[in-house]
Amino acid sequence: MPSARWFAYGGVWSAAMDAHAALDKLTEVSQQIEDAVVVEGGEALASTVDPERAARFAELAARILAVADAIDGSTPVLQVEAATEEGSVFLVREGDTIVAATTAPTPVIGLVMYDLRTCLRALAPEREPA
């Protein structure tokens, strides 16, 4: 069975990319993203920042999602965007995997979310259709 592929801005996202390759592709196609981290099981797998900042970024991303989950409690929050005057933070999640990123002020929110979701899908192993 051929592997799935996603097309974004003339580049190809291959299914089941490793975390470093997925972040490289993310920063290549999304010029709005300043820093990013891939988190799995609470640990930073790959990031565009030094290991200490990556660990802190991973911890904060997990905490933000935990707080967002507690608001309703019935279903997990899949994405979050928070903005300040200095920039925005974006989080997307599927299962135990999170992709988090920061941007400068006033990003194109839908485009950043699309890029993060595409990155997240590229990290997921191929799944058989149900």
C-alpha positions as CSV (number, residue, x, y, z in Angstrom):
1,M,0.0,0.0,0.0
2,P,1.5,3.4,-0.9
3,S,2.2,5.8,1.9
4,A,-0.1,8.8,2.3
5,R,1.2,12.2,1.3
6,W,0.0,15.7,2.0
7,F,0.9,18.7,-0.1
8,A,1.5,22.1,1.3
9,Y,2.8,25.1,-0.6
10,G,4.6,23.0,-3.2
11,G,6.3,20.8,-0.7
12,V,5.4,17.2,0.2
13,W,4.7,16.0,3.7
14,S,5.2,12.2,3.9
15,A,3.3,10.1,6.3
16,A,5.1,8.9,9.4
17,M,8.0,11.5,9.3
18,D,10.2,11.6,12.3
19,A,9.8,14.5,14.6
20,H,12.9,16.4,13.5
21,A,12.0,16.0,9.8
22,A,8.4,17.1,10.5
23,L,9.6,20.3,12.3
24,D,12.1,21.0,9.5
25,K,9.3,20.8,7.0
26,L,7.0,22.9,9.2
27,T,9.5,25.8,9.5
28,E,10.3,25.5,5.8
29,V,6.6,25.9,4.8
30,S,5.4,28.2,7.5
31,Q,7.3,31.4,7.7
32,Q,5.1,32.7,10.5
33,I,6.4,30.2,13.0
34,E,9.3,31.4,15.1
35,D,9.8,28.4,17.5
36,A,8.2,25.0,17.6
37,V,8.3,21.8,19.6
38,V,7.0,18.2,19.1
39,V,5.8,16.7,22.5
40,E,4.9,13.1,23.1
41,G,4.2,11.7,26.5
42,G,5.1,15.0,28.1
43,E,8.7,14.9,26.6
44,A,10.1,17.1,23.9
45,L,11.0,14.9,20.9
46,A,12.3,17.6,18.7
47,S,12.3,21.4,18.8
48,T,13.7,24.5,17.1
49,V,15.1,25.8,20.5
50,D,17.7,24.6,22.9
51,P,16.9,21.5,25.1
52,E,16.2,23.4,28.2
53,R,13.7,25.8,26.5
54,A,12.2,22.8,24.7
55,A,11.5,21.0,28.0
56,R,9.9,24.1,29.4
57,F,7.9,24.6,26.2
58,A,6.7,21.0,26.3
59,E,5.7,21.3,30.0
60,L,3.8,24.5,29.4
61,A,2.0,23.1,26.3
62,A,0.8,20.1,28.3
63,R,-0.3,22.3,31.2
64,I,-2.2,24.7,28.8
65,L,-4.1,21.7,27.3
66,A,-4.8,20.2,30.7
67,V,-6.4,23.5,31.8
68,A,-8.4,23.8,28.6
69,D,-9.6,20.2,29.1
70,A,-10.7,20.9,32.6
71,I,-13.1,23.7,31.4
72,D,-15.5,21.2,29.9
73,G,-14.1,17.9,30.8
74,S,-16.2,15.8,28.4
75,T,-13.8,15.7,25.5
76,P,-10.1,16.7,25.1
77,V,-9.3,20.0,23.5
78,L,-7.6,19.5,20.2
79,Q,-6.2,23.0,19.5
80,V,-5.5,26.2,21.3
81,E,-4.4,29.7,20.2
82,A,-3.5,32.4,22.7
83,A,-2.4,35.8,21.7
84,T,-0.5,38.6,23.4
85,E,0.8,41.9,22.1
86,E,4.2,40.2,21.7
87,G,3.0,37.2,19.7
88,S,0.9,34.0,19.8
89,V,1.2,30.4,20.9
90,F,-0.5,27.6,19.1
91,L,-1.0,24.1,20.2
92,V,-2.5,21.1,18.3
93,R,-2.9,17.6,19.7
94,E,-3.8,14.2,18.6
95,G,-3.7,11.5,21.2
96,D,-0.5,11.9,23.2
97,T,1.3,14.0,20.6
98,I,1.4,17.8,20.7
99,V,2.9,20.2,18.2
100,A,3.3,23.7,19.8
101,A,4.6,26.8,18.1
102,T,5.0,30.5,18.7
103,T,4.6,33.3,16.1
104,A,5.0,37.1,15.9
105,P,2.0,39.2,16.6
106,T,-1.0,39.0,14.2
107,P,-0.4,35.7,12.4
108,V,-2.8,34.3,9.9
109,I,-4.4,32.0,12.5
110,G,-6.1,29.5,10.1
111,L,-2.9,29.1,8.1
112,V,-0.8,28.4,11.2
113,M,-3.3,25.9,12.5
114,Y,-3.4,24.2,9.1
115,D,0.4,23.9,9.1
116,L,0.5,22.6,12.6
117,R,-2.2,20.0,11.9
118,T,-0.4,18.9,8.7
119,C,2.8,18.5,10.8
120,L,0.9,16.5,13.4
121,R,-0.6,14.2,10.7
122,A,2.9,13.6,9.2
123,L,4.0,12.4,12.7
124,A,1.2,9.8,13.0
125,P,1.9,6.3,11.9
126,E,-0.3,5.1,9.0
127,R,-3.6,3.8,10.2
128,E,-5.7,1.2,8.5
129,P,-9.2,2.6,7.6
130,A,-11.9,1.4,10.1
